Amino acid sequence: MVFAYSRPGIRSALSRYLLGEEVVRRYVLSARPRHRIRVSILDDHPIVGLGMAAFLRHQADFEVVQAETSALRFLETLKESPCDVAIVDFYLPREPSDGVDFIRRLRRQHPDLIIITFSGGKVEDTQYAAYKAGANGYVPKGERLLCVAEMIRKSIGAPRTFHACSQGRLHAFKPPRPDPRLTTAEAEILRNMALGLSVTQISGKLLRSKKTVSTHKRRAMKKLALANDLALALYLKEKFARSAEMA
């Protein structure tokens, strides 16, 4: 055996075999992501959440931690099983908290979390609201899932940059305020009113006093030159009708 392995031809063949095996092993290891990006998904429509989860699970660099329909269970699972990225539907009308309020809450509890939100509402309004609330990116619901995957990767690499997706392409920019007359808080109050919530209900949902909610409503009406509640109702129907339909 010693003689056989000392023969140049066999030794050379054995070396080539071992070298080839090592090259293959190194290639396989290098092809694997060193750390798969852990993703949590929240959408009150199960089909949407499960579909997105299935797509991301087929990507080599993602690990889906949860695909949840309940905001409360979503937050509880995040405490027990931390993740790198949260993908959250902006409109969760059946939940006690959504929109700007929920994103801000998520940001307070998880300062380093990448937050990407999506919705079927008016892009300019929702995109700016998400940006102001502390999200890292926004994707309209009509965009392809490939855009979501690419935004996750971009946001992980540049967490201080806000990314948005439009017509299948990612853009890094600061969203302009859609209506400079309204503050983010005033716009959020009007959005909740468009969902049919009363001042009392909005107060409980956003954990603000009824006086504060009423003040925001009154200031918004004044800025928009809306003389009464009927004029406000017509404005809300025109402004937020598509958002309510897509929620």
Backbone bond lengths (Angstrom), bond angles and torsions (degrees), N, CA, C in turn:
res aa  C-N    CA-C-N  psi(-1)  N-CA   C-N-CA  omega(-1)  CA-C   N-CA-C  phi
1 M - - - 1.457 - - 1.523 110.96 -
2 V 1.335 115.35 -40.95 1.455 118.59 178.85 1.521 109.78 -64.36
3 F 1.331 113.38 -41.74 1.474 117.88 -179.75 1.528 110.71 -62.77
4 A 1.323 115.28 -43.93 1.460 119.73 -178.10 1.519 111.60 -60.39
5 Y 1.322 116.47 -46.36 1.464 119.54 -177.14 1.515 112.51 -74.31
6 S 1.362 115.03 -14.87 1.464 117.06 177.97 1.519 111.78 -84.40
7 R 1.321 116.08 -11.92 1.459 119.22 178.01 1.527 109.78 -67.36
8 P 1.317 118.58 132.52 1.470 122.46 -175.38 1.506 113.51 -55.16
9 G 1.356 116.84 -41.31 1.457 118.40 -176.38 1.508 112.32 -64.16
10 I 1.326 117.02 -47.35 1.462 121.19 -178.89 1.522 110.36 -67.73
11 R 1.338 115.94 -42.71 1.467 119.80 179.24 1.521 110.58 -59.67
12 S 1.326 115.38 -41.96 1.459 119.93 179.68 1.524 111.39 -65.06
13 A 1.343 115.61 -42.36 1.469 119.53 179.59 1.517 111.19 -64.44
14 L 1.343 115.64 -42.24 1.463 120.09 179.62 1.523 110.59 -63.89
15 S 1.325 116.73 -41.56 1.467 120.64 178.86 1.518 111.26 -62.62
16 R 1.356 114.49 -42.49 1.462 117.98 179.52 1.524 110.94 -64.21
17 Y 1.342 115.92 -38.76 1.470 120.33 -179.90 1.533 110.60 -64.06
18 L 1.351 115.13 -48.70 1.463 119.39 -179.01 1.522 111.02 -64.91
19 L 1.329 116.39 -39.30 1.460 120.37 178.91 1.520 110.39 -64.27
20 G 1.332 115.78 -42.62 1.464 119.40 178.58 1.510 111.94 -63.24
21 E 1.326 116.31 -41.18 1.465 120.61 178.70 1.523 110.79 -62.37
22 E 1.340 115.82 -40.73 1.462 119.94 -179.63 1.525 110.84 -67.38
23 V 1.335 116.64 -39.55 1.466 120.34 178.33 1.517 110.49 -61.69
24 V 1.345 116.19 -44.90 1.463 120.55 178.81 1.517 110.56 -61.79
25 R 1.352 115.63 -44.20 1.465 119.61 -179.05 1.526 110.92 -61.21
26 R 1.337 116.13 -43.94 1.461 120.01 179.74 1.520 111.05 -65.00
27 Y 1.331 116.59 -37.74 1.466 120.29 -179.96 1.521 110.38 -64.53
28 V 1.334 116.28 -44.59 1.463 120.49 -179.65 1.517 110.71 -62.60
29 L 1.341 115.85 -43.72 1.462 119.35 -179.43 1.520 111.43 -65.75
30 S 1.340 116.45 -39.64 1.468 119.15 -179.28 1.514 111.51 -70.04
31 A 1.346 117.63 -24.85 1.460 120.96 -179.60 1.517 111.69 -75.91
32 R 1.319 116.36 -21.05 1.454 119.75 179.37 1.525 110.45 -82.07
33 P 1.338 118.70 136.77 1.459 119.96 175.92 1.522 110.02 -62.43
34 R 1.323 117.45 136.28 1.458 120.10 179.15 1.524 111.32 -62.88
35 H 1.312 115.50 -35.11 1.463 119.76 178.13 1.517 107.95 -144.10
36 R 1.302 116.20 114.06 1.459 118.69 179.22 1.526 109.68 -70.86
37 I 1.318 115.89 140.19 1.464 121.62 -178.19 1.522 109.03 -75.70
38 R 1.320 115.94 119.92 1.467 121.19 -178.14 1.527 109.49 -85.42
39 V 1.325 115.44 126.79 1.463 121.52 -173.19 1.525 110.93 -124.13
40 S 1.334 116.04 136.35 1.462 122.47 172.44 1.523 108.42 -117.90
41 I 1.333 116.53 139.30 1.468 121.98 -175.01 1.519 110.10 -122.50
42 L 1.333 116.15 135.22 1.466 121.77 176.70 1.521 109.61 -129.35
43 D 1.326 115.89 118.24 1.468 122.35 173.83 1.515 107.39 -152.59
44 D 1.333 116.95 133.03 1.463 118.98 -176.65 1.526 112.78 -76.63
45 H 1.331 117.29 -2.25 1.464 121.41 172.37 1.534 107.90 -102.66
46 P 1.336 118.41 109.23 1.470 121.17 -174.97 1.523 114.03 -55.10
47 I 1.324 117.31 -38.67 1.463 120.29 -177.14 1.525 110.93 -62.46
48 V 1.330 116.25 -40.29 1.466 120.22 -179.71 1.524 110.49 -65.18
49 G 1.337 115.87 -49.58 1.456 120.27 -178.59 1.516 113.00 -62.80
50 L 1.333 116.89 -45.00 1.461 120.91 -179.02 1.528 111.45 -67.99
51 G 1.332 116.38 -36.24 1.459 119.88 177.87 1.515 111.70 -65.08
52 M 1.327 116.36 -43.19 1.460 120.24 178.53 1.525 110.60 -66.04
53 A 1.342 116.45 -40.49 1.464 120.56 179.24 1.527 110.90 -62.06
54 A 1.333 116.67 -43.25 1.466 120.81 179.96 1.526 111.14 -62.27
55 F 1.333 115.96 -40.99 1.463 119.75 179.11 1.527 111.12 -64.14
56 L 1.333 117.23 -47.15 1.463 120.73 -176.94 1.522 111.90 -67.40
57 R 1.325 116.82 -31.96 1.473 119.44 178.94 1.530 111.56 -65.95
58 H 1.310 117.42 -21.77 1.461 120.85 178.32 1.531 111.86 -83.78
59 Q 1.330 117.12 -4.36 1.460 121.19 176.17 1.528 108.23 -91.51
60 A 1.326 117.13 133.11 1.466 121.11 -173.45 1.523 113.85 -63.68
61 D 1.325 117.10 -26.21 1.464 119.36 -173.67 1.525 114.20 -99.83
62 F 1.345 118.03 10.41 1.467 120.16 -179.30 1.524 111.73 -118.62
63 E 1.313 114.69 146.02 1.466 122.40 171.59 1.527 107.31 -128.79
64 V 1.316 117.92 116.94 1.462 121.60 -179.60 1.526 109.14 -84.81
65 V 1.320 115.89 114.81 1.463 121.87 -179.09 1.518 110.94 -78.57
66 Q 1.332 116.66 -40.98 1.463 121.13 -179.52 1.523 110.12 -159.25
67 A 1.330 115.46 152.51 1.464 123.03 170.92 1.519 104.83 -131.03
68 E 1.323 116.55 98.71 1.462 122.82 -167.71 1.523 111.98 -113.11
69 T 1.335 115.17 150.99 1.470 121.13 176.00 1.522 111.71 -106.37
70 S 1.323 117.58 -13.57 1.464 122.70 -178.85 1.522 110.05 -106.72
71 A 1.331 116.57 126.16 1.466 120.79 179.77 1.524 111.15 -63.12
72 L 1.323 117.00 -38.30 1.465 121.12 -179.17 1.529 110.80 -65.26
73 R 1.331 116.71 -48.27 1.470 119.63 178.87 1.529 110.94 -65.43
74 F 1.315 116.09 -33.65 1.465 120.90 177.46 1.525 110.41 -59.61
75 L 1.328 116.81 -47.41 1.464 121.46 -179.73 1.524 111.42 -67.05
76 E 1.323 116.78 -38.58 1.465 120.59 179.29 1.528 111.17 -64.53
77 T 1.322 116.20 -42.46 1.465 120.20 179.57 1.521 111.20 -66.61
78 L 1.329 117.24 -35.53 1.466 120.58 178.05 1.524 111.52 -61.44
79 K 1.330 116.68 -35.77 1.465 120.12 178.56 1.523 110.98 -66.48
80 E 1.330 115.87 -39.68 1.464 120.80 -177.27 1.525 112.36 -82.56
81 S 1.317 115.94 -34.95 1.471 121.21 -177.18 1.524 109.39 -130.34
82 P 1.326 117.65 84.03 1.467 120.97 -178.17 1.527 111.58 -58.89
83 C 1.326 115.26 152.52 1.461 119.85 178.44 1.525 109.43 -136.09
84 D 1.313 115.77 175.78 1.465 121.47 -179.95 1.525 112.09 -93.21
85 V 1.335 115.24 -32.58 1.468 120.70 -173.67 1.520 110.34 -135.95
86 A 1.331 115.99 135.76 1.465 122.14 172.66 1.524 108.34 -114.77
87 I 1.327 116.00 125.81 1.464 121.49 176.22 1.519 106.82 -107.76
88 V 1.327 116.50 115.54 1.463 121.31 -168.24 1.524 111.45 -127.23
89 D 1.323 116.23 132.20 1.464 121.15 172.53 1.526 108.26 -69.06
90 F 1.319 116.71 129.12 1.467 120.31 -178.75 1.521 111.44 -66.96
91 Y 1.326 116.90 -37.87 1.467 121.52 -177.32 1.524 110.29 -100.95
92 L 1.325 115.72 112.17 1.464 122.79 177.39 1.528 108.01 -129.64
93 P 1.321 117.71 69.22 1.473 121.30 -171.66 1.522 114.71 -62.23
94 R 1.327 117.54 -23.09 1.463 119.89 -179.38 1.526 112.73 -90.13
95 E 1.335 116.09 -0.53 1.462 120.83 -179.47 1.528 110.37 -100.58
96 P 1.346 116.99 155.67 1.469 119.88 179.44 1.522 113.27 -66.69
97 S 1.329 117.33 -17.52 1.465 120.72 -179.36 1.521 109.32 -147.22
98 D 1.332 116.38 139.59 1.463 120.85 175.82 1.515 109.31 -157.65
99 G 1.329 116.18 -174.52 1.455 120.68 175.35 1.512 114.41 59.46
100 V 1.326 114.84 -140.75 1.463 122.12 -178.44 1.518 111.11 -57.97
101 D 1.325 116.87 -43.29 1.461 120.98 -177.50 1.525 111.59 -60.86
102 F 1.328 117.39 -45.38 1.463 120.04 -177.67 1.527 111.29 -69.09
103 I 1.326 117.43 -40.90 1.466 120.35 179.73 1.523 110.64 -63.80
104 R 1.325 116.79 -41.33 1.466 119.86 177.80 1.523 111.23 -63.98
105 R 1.317 116.25 -40.02 1.466 120.71 177.49 1.529 110.64 -63.13
106 L 1.304 115.77 -43.37 1.461 121.20 178.66 1.521 110.70 -63.16
107 R 1.315 116.40 -40.74 1.462 121.24 179.49 1.531 111.41 -66.17
108 R 1.327 117.36 -40.02 1.469 120.44 178.49 1.527 111.18 -64.01
109 Q 1.318 116.58 -43.01 1.461 120.74 -176.85 1.528 113.01 -75.73
110 H 1.333 116.13 -27.88 1.471 120.39 -177.18 1.534 109.21 -136.18
111 P 1.329 117.13 78.78 1.473 121.49 -173.39 1.528 114.68 -58.22
112 D 1.332 117.58 -31.68 1.464 120.38 -175.63 1.529 113.30 -96.22
113 L 1.307 116.77 2.29 1.462 121.26 -177.50 1.535 111.37 -72.92
114 I 1.327 117.10 135.36 1.463 121.27 171.69 1.525 107.34 -79.73
115 I 1.333 116.91 122.19 1.464 121.56 -178.22 1.526 109.25 -114.29
116 I 1.314 115.20 118.89 1.465 121.63 176.21 1.520 107.91 -117.02
117 T 1.308 116.72 126.36 1.459 120.07 -178.74 1.526 110.26 -115.44
118 F 1.313 115.39 154.23 1.462 120.46 179.17 1.517 108.88 -141.94
119 S 1.319 117.02 158.03 1.464 120.30 179.96 1.517 109.74 -165.41
120 G 1.336 114.34 168.04 1.454 120.24 174.73 1.512 111.20 -103.73
121 G 1.325 117.06 10.73 1.454 121.51 -178.70 1.523 112.24 -80.39
122 K 1.311 115.72 -174.80 1.457 121.45 179.73 1.523 109.25 -64.52
123 V 1.316 116.28 122.62 1.457 121.87 -170.60 1.520 112.44 -57.55
124 E 1.330 117.88 -49.97 1.463 121.12 -174.17 1.525 111.69 -59.19
125 D 1.326 116.59 -43.64 1.465 120.58 -178.03 1.522 111.57 -69.32
126 T 1.332 116.54 -50.21 1.460 120.72 -175.27 1.520 111.56 -68.93
127 Q 1.299 116.51 -39.12 1.458 121.62 179.92 1.522 111.30 -60.49
128 Y 1.324 116.36 -46.39 1.465 120.31 -179.92 1.525 110.79 -67.30
129 A 1.337 116.90 -42.13 1.464 120.57 179.65 1.524 110.80 -61.90
130 A 1.330 116.99 -41.26 1.466 120.98 178.80 1.527 110.70 -64.07
131 Y 1.319 115.90 -41.70 1.467 120.97 178.91 1.528 111.03 -61.77
132 K 1.320 116.83 -46.80 1.461 121.02 -178.85 1.528 111.94 -66.90
133 A 1.329 116.43 -29.10 1.466 120.18 -178.70 1.525 112.17 -77.36
134 G 1.327 116.64 -17.09 1.460 119.28 178.05 1.511 115.49 114.53
135 A 1.334 117.44 12.59 1.467 120.32 178.12 1.527 110.28 -74.21
136 N 1.323 115.81 157.14 1.464 121.22 178.49 1.522 112.97 -94.55
137 G 1.341 115.78 -16.83 1.451 118.30 -178.13 1.512 112.49 -166.33
138 Y 1.334 115.35 161.57 1.466 121.24 -179.53 1.530 109.45 -138.40
139 V 1.341 115.15 135.28 1.463 121.37 178.66 1.524 109.56 -129.67
140 P 1.328 119.68 120.81 1.470 120.77 173.28 1.528 109.72 -63.42
141 K 1.324 116.85 146.13 1.464 120.09 -176.34 1.525 113.55 -64.58
142 G 1.305 117.31 -18.22 1.456 119.41 179.98 1.519 114.32 -80.51
143 E 1.346 117.03 -7.39 1.463 119.96 -177.75 1.529 111.36 -78.39
144 R 1.323 116.01 162.35 1.460 121.65 179.97 1.528 110.72 -73.21
145 L 1.331 115.84 153.60 1.461 120.66 178.99 1.526 111.98 -65.17
146 L 1.322 116.92 -26.34 1.462 119.62 176.53 1.521 111.34 -59.07
147 C 1.327 115.88 -32.39 1.464 120.62 178.95 1.528 110.36 -66.80
148 V 1.330 116.57 -37.14 1.467 120.99 177.69 1.527 109.93 -63.40
149 A 1.329 116.24 -46.87 1.464 120.46 -179.62 1.527 111.36 -60.99
150 E 1.321 116.22 -43.62 1.459 120.33 -179.66 1.527 111.02 -66.54
151 M 1.328 117.05 -37.71 1.462 119.70 178.87 1.525 111.37 -65.92
152 I 1.322 116.98 -37.51 1.463 119.98 176.93 1.526 109.77 -58.60
153 R 1.313 116.32 -48.49 1.469 120.51 -178.65 1.528 111.60 -63.68
154 K 1.334 116.49 -43.31 1.463 120.58 179.80 1.523 111.13 -63.97
155 S 1.326 116.83 -41.54 1.461 121.25 -177.51 1.521 111.61 -69.10
156 I 1.330 116.82 -35.22 1.464 120.51 175.85 1.525 109.81 -63.01
157 G 1.318 116.62 -39.68 1.454 121.11 -179.17 1.515 114.25 -77.77
158 A 1.337 116.98 -25.69 1.471 121.33 -178.90 1.525 109.05 -138.33
159 P 1.334 117.40 72.97 1.471 121.03 -174.12 1.522 115.11 -66.53
160 R 1.318 117.91 -16.90 1.464 120.53 -179.00 1.532 112.41 -92.26
161 T 1.308 116.22 0.50 1.462 121.10 -178.62 1.520 110.39 -106.68
162 F 1.328 117.00 135.08 1.463 120.95 176.75 1.524 108.65 -87.76
163 H 1.337 115.49 128.30 1.462 121.07 179.62 1.525 110.38 -113.77
164 A 1.304 115.75 143.86 1.464 121.32 175.24 1.520 108.27 -133.91
165 C 1.320 115.54 153.24 1.463 120.95 -179.15 1.526 109.54 -113.58
166 S 1.320 115.92 131.10 1.459 121.12 178.70 1.519 109.08 -143.23
167 Q 1.323 116.17 122.90 1.466 122.37 179.20 1.527 111.91 54.24
168 G 1.325 114.98 41.48 1.459 120.55 175.46 1.510 115.59 80.88
169 R 1.330 117.87 3.91 1.461 120.88 -178.77 1.526 111.01 -121.17
170 L 1.331 114.71 145.37 1.460 120.22 178.17 1.519 110.34 -90.50
171 H 1.329 114.47 143.36 1.459 120.81 177.55 1.522 108.38 -133.20
172 A 1.310 116.68 135.55 1.459 121.86 174.75 1.522 107.46 -102.58
173 F 1.321 116.49 115.77 1.462 119.40 -177.27 1.528 110.61 -165.62
174 K 1.318 115.25 171.50 1.460 122.26 175.52 1.524 107.82 -100.54
175 P 1.337 117.73 113.51 1.465 119.98 -176.81 1.529 112.04 -62.89
176 P 1.312 118.13 135.82 1.470 120.69 176.34 1.522 110.56 -75.38
177 R 1.307 116.43 152.90 1.466 120.33 177.02 1.529 108.71 -69.29
178 P 1.346 117.98 124.72 1.474 120.51 -176.21 1.519 113.74 -65.03
179 D 1.322 116.79 -38.03 1.467 121.29 177.71 1.523 107.36 -132.37
180 P 1.329 117.52 98.98 1.467 120.85 -175.41 1.521 113.88 -62.51
181 R 1.327 116.47 -11.31 1.466 118.90 -179.97 1.525 112.02 -74.34
182 L 1.323 117.37 -26.42 1.462 121.06 -174.02 1.522 111.77 -106.94
183 T 1.331 115.45 143.22 1.456 120.15 171.52 1.528 108.46 -79.60
184 T 1.328 116.08 167.53 1.467 120.08 178.18 1.523 110.77 -61.30
185 A 1.334 116.62 -39.62 1.469 121.00 -179.74 1.525 111.00 -64.68
186 E 1.324 116.97 -42.16 1.469 120.45 179.76 1.526 111.14 -65.45
187 A 1.328 115.93 -42.14 1.467 119.80 178.93 1.523 111.04 -63.90
188 E 1.331 116.99 -36.76 1.463 120.79 179.46 1.527 111.35 -68.27
189 I 1.324 117.24 -37.43 1.470 120.93 176.67 1.527 109.72 -63.09
190 L 1.321 116.95 -45.56 1.468 120.53 179.76 1.528 111.33 -64.25
191 R 1.323 116.91 -37.46 1.468 119.66 178.99 1.526 110.72 -62.10
192 N 1.312 116.64 -41.84 1.464 120.05 179.11 1.521 111.72 -69.91
193 M 1.324 116.98 -33.71 1.461 119.91 175.80 1.526 110.27 -65.92
194 A 1.326 116.40 -35.24 1.463 120.43 178.50 1.525 111.57 -65.45
195 L 1.334 116.83 -23.34 1.462 121.45 176.81 1.521 112.03 -80.91
196 G 1.344 115.72 -2.28 1.457 120.05 177.68 1.512 114.73 95.40
197 L 1.326 117.75 10.73 1.462 121.10 -178.72 1.522 110.80 -84.75
198 S 1.313 115.18 143.40 1.465 120.98 177.27 1.525 109.58 -83.77
199 V 1.325 116.18 171.99 1.464 120.80 177.51 1.523 110.20 -58.61
200 T 1.331 116.63 -42.23 1.470 121.08 179.67 1.525 111.15 -63.22
201 Q 1.323 116.78 -43.30 1.469 120.60 -179.83 1.527 111.63 -66.76
202 I 1.326 116.20 -40.07 1.468 120.04 177.97 1.522 110.03 -65.22
203 S 1.314 116.08 -38.57 1.457 121.29 178.21 1.522 110.85 -58.50
204 G 1.335 115.89 -46.13 1.458 119.97 179.30 1.520 112.72 -68.52
205 K 1.313 116.57 -37.93 1.462 121.26 -178.17 1.521 112.02 -68.13
206 L 1.333 116.51 -44.64 1.462 121.04 -176.13 1.522 113.36 -92.83
207 L 1.336 115.91 -0.14 1.469 121.77 -179.78 1.532 111.46 57.40
208 R 1.325 114.81 44.57 1.459 121.33 175.94 1.521 108.26 -124.83
209 S 1.304 116.07 156.24 1.461 119.17 -179.55 1.528 110.47 -68.52
210 K 1.330 115.59 154.67 1.465 119.64 177.89 1.523 110.71 -62.06
211 K 1.315 115.75 -32.68 1.464 119.90 178.73 1.533 110.65 -63.51
212 T 1.339 116.24 -42.85 1.470 120.45 179.46 1.525 111.13 -63.82
213 V 1.340 115.99 -43.97 1.463 120.47 179.37 1.527 110.53 -62.70
214 S 1.331 116.14 -44.23 1.468 120.69 179.49 1.523 111.41 -63.26
215 T 1.327 115.86 -37.77 1.466 120.22 179.15 1.528 110.79 -64.71
216 H 1.332 116.42 -44.44 1.468 120.17 177.70 1.526 110.73 -61.80
217 K 1.320 116.15 -41.49 1.465 120.41 179.34 1.529 110.31 -62.27
218 R 1.312 116.23 -47.27 1.464 120.99 -177.46 1.534 110.94 -63.68
219 R 1.323 116.72 -42.99 1.462 120.26 179.78 1.531 111.49 -65.43
220 A 1.322 115.74 -39.34 1.465 119.85 178.75 1.522 110.84 -63.80
221 M 1.328 116.49 -42.97 1.464 120.42 179.50 1.524 110.84 -63.06
222 K 1.309 116.12 -39.05 1.466 120.05 179.71 1.530 110.70 -65.94
223 K 1.335 116.36 -44.55 1.457 120.52 -179.52 1.527 112.07 -64.79
224 L 1.334 115.73 -33.12 1.463 120.95 -178.16 1.526 112.76 -90.66
225 A 1.342 115.69 1.93 1.470 121.72 -179.80 1.526 111.66 58.34
226 L 1.334 116.04 43.70 1.467 121.66 177.37 1.521 108.03 -100.82
227 A 1.325 116.45 114.77 1.463 121.06 -170.42 1.524 113.81 -74.11
228 N 1.343 118.04 -30.29 1.464 120.06 -175.46 1.530 110.53 -151.63
229 D 1.346 115.37 -179.63 1.466 120.43 -177.25 1.530 112.61 -65.75
230 L 1.341 117.07 -29.48 1.459 119.81 177.56 1.523 110.28 -65.66
231 A 1.326 115.80 -44.81 1.466 120.02 177.96 1.529 110.41 -62.92
232 L 1.342 115.76 -37.57 1.463 120.19 177.75 1.531 110.74 -64.40
233 A 1.330 116.11 -43.43 1.467 120.80 -179.46 1.528 111.20 -61.19
234 L 1.325 116.74 -41.55 1.465 120.80 178.97 1.530 110.96 -66.11
235 Y 1.326 115.57 -39.15 1.470 120.31 177.80 1.527 110.78 -63.42
236 L 1.337 115.80 -45.53 1.466 120.53 -178.68 1.524 111.39 -63.87
237 K 1.327 115.82 -38.23 1.465 119.61 179.56 1.520 110.84 -63.37
238 E 1.326 115.84 -42.45 1.464 120.24 -179.25 1.525 111.64 -72.60
239 K 1.323 115.84 -39.27 1.462 120.93 -173.75 1.519 113.22 -77.45
240 F 1.341 116.30 -40.91 1.458 120.23 -170.48 1.522 114.23 -115.78
241 A 1.315 118.01 8.76 1.473 120.00 -176.42 1.517 111.52 -57.90
242 R 1.318 118.23 -46.13 1.470 121.50 -177.27 1.520 110.77 -66.29
243 S 1.341 116.63 -36.82 1.460 119.68 179.41 1.512 110.79 -63.59
244 A 1.348 116.57 -41.89 1.459 120.89 -179.07 1.523 110.88 -66.36
245 E 1.345 116.77 -37.27 1.461 120.62 -179.94 1.519 111.60 -67.79
246 M 1.336 116.66 -34.93 1.456 120.69 -175.41 1.512 112.69 -89.08
247 A 1.334 118.62 -8.63 1.465 121.04 -176.18 1.512 110.78 -67.40
